[in-house]
Amino acid sequence: MKKIFLISTTALILFSCTNLQTQLPTQNKVVVPSVKNPSLQQDNFFLNESGVAYLYDLIQRDSSTNAIREYTPTQMMSPMEVYAGETLIINNINADRVKLISSPIKNDFTFNISGNSLNFNSLYQGEYIAEIYKGFTYVGTVKIKNKLKYNFTEKDNYDIILNSYNNKNLDLLVKSAQLYLIAFPTNSKQKDVAFMVLDLGSANENQLLINKEIRYLKENFSLNEEEKIKLLALEEKTNSGSFIINNYYLDYNRSNLKLNTEIMRAIERKNSATIDELQFLEKFYSDSQSPELALLIGKLYTQQGDKDKGNYYLSLAGTSSNLSSSMSDSFTSTSESMIPIANDLSEDNSINNIVSPSDSSKNLANGIDALNRKSYNEALIFFNKAENSSTDASELNFYRGKTYFSMNNFDKALSNFDKISNPGENTSELYYYLGVIYHKKGDIEKAKDYLRKSRENNPSSTWGRKSSIYLLKL
């Protein structure tokens, strides 16, 4: 019969006064009979606020006993149960690799094969499924049900979390939230709980807790724009003086205008930028075309000693290219909103000096190299510098159009492609791009026409084959 724990104040006092280490049993090895896979029982536990610390300590104690639950290879093909904190072992297994299929949490558990033994250990309740292999040969699928020894309701646990958050009881909130994560890791409220802990942790300036919750939220949830802004603000606040924006935020998405603007402001406030941060700003500028952002990028590049890029972006901002050292040491405030401008300044030839044929060839080669490295804004800088020269205009327009195509700016790509009079060896590739562009614009017949031309021009080429595959979609 399942036990019902009634937690009293006396019991809590007795428990807290006892040395926990003296209560821990020696290593306990549990050998499961080979007759069948047993269903492990759970003790019912009535959870209230006074019992959270007690239950939390019970789970910690159980996980510290180093208990082993051993199954045989013949039992592996049926679901196996193990108590949370115990280690499940299958010896003499004919496999050497585990491929995880599903789990209630993304990390902080062990599921591997070492030697000839499969090992599993986790505190988090739920089903863990993995395929096992011998080299590249599939051996079977392993299902493990990880169960707490204690059963309590989700509602009781969540009510305690809400009360502790509303009462600003950080210690109780942290422990009840940890119990909630251990017992109900797949519950949809987990993200809300983590933000509650983050709020109180921030109010109490608990740096370790803040970092822990931010990492957990990033690793386990798809966060919306406002949630990312909140995390970014906390990281900036707690890392003042040495703040480097994590690449998690620098995965540019043009639809996240608020987040992109907050990242821009954070970079401006710290008065410096890493290469990744500068590349983010350049991508943002490609969409916003803001003079204020161009000024910021120009000053940052000038500050880093890259005069070519610095002067290029300062020109786009309408600032003199002769930037004094005093100007490079300070930044003006950006406007509250990013206002797109109508003119395409990135292709305004008036900002480029006339260059010699040798310089032009070098700029074209540097642009192609930058394009191949997917540094698209850098590529445009070199292509624009190569403009007023004897460089083959068709070749220049092809590569500049290809750059805009790679940036998903199909209107500018098409504008450059339309100027090409002799595509030469790039004919199949050009027709492929034009086919894709017209498909994106909804002109299916024109798209098919160009894709067929690409295929007919050189059917055995990469672009001919890609055109054939693309045609199958239309």
N, C-alpha and C positions, 0 to 999 in steps of 0.2 A: 504494500500500500504506500502511495506517495506521501511523503512528509509535508506538513504545512509548517513553515517556520514562522513563529510569532516573535518578532524582534522587540525586546523590552529594553528599557534604559539600563537595567541591571546587567543584562547580557552584554550590552555594548561596553559597559565599564569593565566587566570582567575580561572581555576580549581585548580591549585596548591596553589593559594593564599587563597582559601576558606577552612575553617575548615571542614574536612570531617565528623566529628562526628555530626555537626549541620545539615548536609544534610540527615542523616539517618532517614528514616521514622520510626514510631512506628511499633510494631509487626503487620504484615499484614496477616490475615487469608483468604485464597482463598478457597471458597467452590465450588467444581465442580458440576454442575447440573447433576442429575441422568439420564438425557435423553440419553446421549451418552458420550463417552470418546473423548474429544476435541483434536485436533492436534495443539500444541502450535507453534506460529509463531516466526521466528527469524529475527532480523534486520540485514541487510547487512552492513558490516563494511569494509571499505577500509583500510587495515593495512599497515602502513609504519613505519619507524624507530621512527619518532617523535610521532606516535600514540600508541606505545607499552605501555609506562608508563600509558597513559590515559586509555587504555582499561584494563590494569592490575588493575588499581584502580577501574574502573567501576565494574569489576567482584568481587573484594574484597568488594566493597560497597553493591552490590546486595546480596552477601552471608552473610552479616552482618545484614540484615533486619529481620532475623528470620521468613521469610515468610513460611506459611504452606499451602500446597495444599492437600485438603482432598478428598478422594474418598470413595465410599460406598462399602460394601462387594459384592454387585451385579456387580460392575464394575471391580472387581478384575480379572475375568477370561478373560478379554480382555486387550491388552497392554495399559498401563497407562503412560502418559507423565508428566514430571515435569521439571521445569527449574533448571539448575545446581545451587546448593547452597540453594534451597528451601528444606523444609522437607515435604515428602509425608507421609500422615497418613491414615490408614484405621482403624476405630474404630469398636468395637463389632465384632471382627473377631473370628471365632470358630477354633482357632489354637494356638499352644504354642511354635512352633519351626520352624526355617528357615534352610533349607539346600541349600547353594549357589551352583548353577550349572555353571554359567559363569558370568564374569564381565570384563570390559575393563582394569581394573587394579586390582592387587592382594590385596591391603589393602588401608587404609586411606579413608574408607567410612563406613556408617552405614546402616545395613540391618538386622533388628531383630524384634522380637515380644516381647513386654513388657506388661504384664497384658493381656488385650484383644485387644491391638493395634499393628498394624504393622507399623514400622517406617523405613523410608529410607531417606538418605541424602548423596550427593556426589557432589564434584566440577567437577568430571571427566565425560566428555561427552561419551555417548554410551549406550548400552543395558545391563541391569542387569537382570538375570533370576535366580529364586530360587523356590524350591519346599517348600511347607509349610505342617506341620504335626500337628496332635493332638495326642500327645503321639507318638505311632508308626504307626498311621493311616494316610495315605496320604490324604490331603484335596484338593490340587490343585497346579497349577504352576502360579507363579506371574512373569509378564514381565513388566519391567519399562524402559522407554526411557528417559534418562537424557540428556537434551538439553541446550546448552548455549543460552542466549538471543541474542547473537551476532554471525553472520555468517561471516567468513572470510576464505580465501583460504589457503590451506596447503602450497602451493608454496610461497606465500608472506611471511608467517611465517618462513618457512625454509630458505628462502633467507636472512632474517634479522639475523637469527641465524648464518649462514655462515659468513656474513659480520662482525658481532660483534666479532666472534671468530678470524677471520683473522686480525681485527683491535685491538684485545686484549682489547675490551671493556667489562669487566667482568659484570658490572651492567646491561647493555643492554642484554648481553648473558643470564644471569640468568633469567631475566624477560621474554624474548622472548622464552626461553626454557620452562619456567613454563607455559606460554600460550600454547605452543605446546603440552605439556603433558596434559593440561586441555582439549584442543579441539580435539587432535588427539592421544589419549593414546595408541591405538593399532597399530599405524604406525610403520613400520619396521625400521625407522630411529631413533627411540627413544634411542636405545643403543648408537648409534654414537653421538647423542646430549649429552647424559649423560657423555660420555668420553670427549667431548669438554669442558663441564663445569668443569669436574674434572681436565683437563689439565690447564685451566686458573686459577682455584681455587688453584691448587698446586703452580703455578708460583707466585701467590699473597699470598701464605702461609695462605690461609683462612681455618683454621682447621675445623670450623663448616661445611662449604660447602663441604670440602673433605669427612668428615665422613658421611654427608647426601647422597652424590652421591655414595659412596662406598656401603652404606647400600641399596640404591635403586637398584644398579646394581646387587648385590648379590641376592636380594629378587625377582627380576622380570625377570632376563635373565639367559639363559644357556651360561656361559662364556667359551671361549676356553682357552687353556693352556697359551698362551701369555698374554691374558687379565687378567687371575688370577695372573700371575707373576707381572704384572704392579700394580695391587691392593695390592699385598703382599709387594712390594717394598715401596709403598706409606705409608702403615700402619707401616712398620718398621721405615721409616724415621720420621714419625710424632709421634711415640711412643717410641722414643729412651730412654733407661733407664728402661722402664717398659713394654717392648714388650712381649706379650704373643700371640702366633700364634692362630688365631681363628680356631675352629674346621671345619669351612667351607673349609679351605685349607688342613686339616688333614684327609679328606676322601680319603684314599689312592687309587690311580689308577696306576698300574704298567706301563701303556702305557704313562703316563705323566712324562717322564724321566727329561725333563728340569725343570718342576715345582718341582718335588721331590728333585732335586739337589739344587734348590734355597731355598727350605724350610730347607734342611740340612745345607746349608751355613748360613742361618739366625739364626738357632739354635746355630751353632758353634760361630757365631759372638757375640751372647749375653751371651755365656759362661755359660748357664744354660738351664734346660729343665723341663717342666711339665711332668706329667705321660702320658698325651695324646701325647705330642711331642715325648717322648721316644718310645712309642708304634708305632708311625709313623715311626721313624727311624729303629726300629726292622723289620717292614714290608718291608721297603726299602732294608734293608740288606739281607733279605731272597731272594730277587730277584737279587740284585747287587753283593753280596758276595765280597764287597770291603774291603780290609784290613784297608784303611783309615777310612771308616765308622765304622768298628768294633772298631777301636781305639777310635773314638769319643764317641761311645755308652759306651764303657768300662769306659772311664774317667768320663762321666756324671753319670753313676751308682755308681762308686767309690766315686764321689763327694757327692752323696746323701746318702752314707753309706751302699749301697747294695754291699757288697764285693763279694758275690757269682756271681751275674750277671756281676759285674765289671771285675772280674778275668776271667770269661768265655769269654767275648768279647775281653778282652786284649789278651787272649791266641789265639783267632782267628786272631788277628792282628799281632801275632808274638812278642808280648811284654811281658816282665816278669810280672808274677802275683804279685810280690812284688812292687806295685806302691807306690812310696814315696809321701808324702803329698805335696811336692813342685810340683811334676808332675801333681797332680790332680787339682792344681790351675791354670794351663795354658793349652792351647790347641795348637797343631801344626796345620798348615794349611793343608786342604785336597787338593788333586790334582784336576786339572780342570775337569777331566773326570772320570767317574766311570767305572773302568776296571774290568769286571768279571774275577774271577779266576777259574781255571779248577778243583781244588780239592775240595771235599765236606768237608770242615774243621769242619762243624757242627757235623759230625759224626766221627771225628778222635779221636779214643779212647786214643791216646797218651796224649791228653790234660786233661784227667780225672784221678783223683787219684783212687786207689783201695779203695772200700768202704766196710764196714761191711754189713752183711745181714740185720741188723735192719735199718741201714742208707739207704740201697737200697730200702727196703719196704717203708720207709718214702718218699724217692725221687719219687718212682713210684706213691704213693698216691698223693703227691703234684703235680706231673705232670698231673695226671688225673683231679685233681681239677682245675688246670690252663686251661686244655683243655676244661672242661665244662664251664669255664668262657670266652672262646674264646680268651684267652691270649696265642696264639700258640707258640710264640718264648720262652716264659717263660716255657711252657710245654716241649719243646725240651730240654731246659737246664736241667730240672729235669730228663727226660728220659735218656739223655746222661750220667748224673752223676750216674744213676742206672745201667749202662752197665756192668761193670766188677764185677759181684757179682753172688750170687746164685739165683737171681730173675729169675722167669720163662721167658725164652727168647721169647717164643711164645707170652706171654701176653705183654711183653715190645715192641716187634716188631709190635703187633697189634695196640697198642695205639700210637706208634710213626708213624706208617703208617696212622692211622686215623687222626693224627695231620696234616701230610703233605697233606692228602686228603682234609681236611678242608681249607688248604691254597691254594688249586687248583694246588699243585705241584704233579701231578699224577705220574711222573716218580719215584720220591723218595718214594711216597706212595707204588707203586707197588714193588719197591726194598725191602721195609720192609715187605710187605705182603707175598712176595715169600719166606721169611725166616721162616714163621710160619709153624710149623709141627703139632701142636695140638691147633686149635682155640677154642675148648671146647664150652662154652655157647655163644661165639661170632661168631659161624659159620654162621648163617643167615646174620648177619650184615656184616661180612667179604665178603661173596659171593655177597652181594648187592654192596659193594664198588668196588669189582673186575668187576662186570657187568657194572657199570657206567664208570669205567676207560677204559675198552676195547671199550665201545661205543664211548668215547671221542677220542680214538685212531683210530676209524674207523673199528674195527674188530667186526662187528655186530653179527656174528655167535657165537663168543666166549662170547660176552656180553650176548646174549640170554641164552647161556648155564649156565653161572654163576647166572643169575637172576632166571632161573628155579630152580637151585639148592637151592638158597635162599628160594624160595617159597616152595619147596618140603620139605626142612629141618624143617620149622616151619611156615606153612601157616597162622596161626592165629596171629603170632607175628607182631610187627610194621614193621620189615624188610621184612617179607614175603609179607605183604600187599603192602608195597612200591615197592617191586620187581614186583608184579602183575600189579600195575599201570604203572610202567616204561616199562614193556613189551608191553603194549598197544601202546606205542609211537614208537616202533621199527617195 
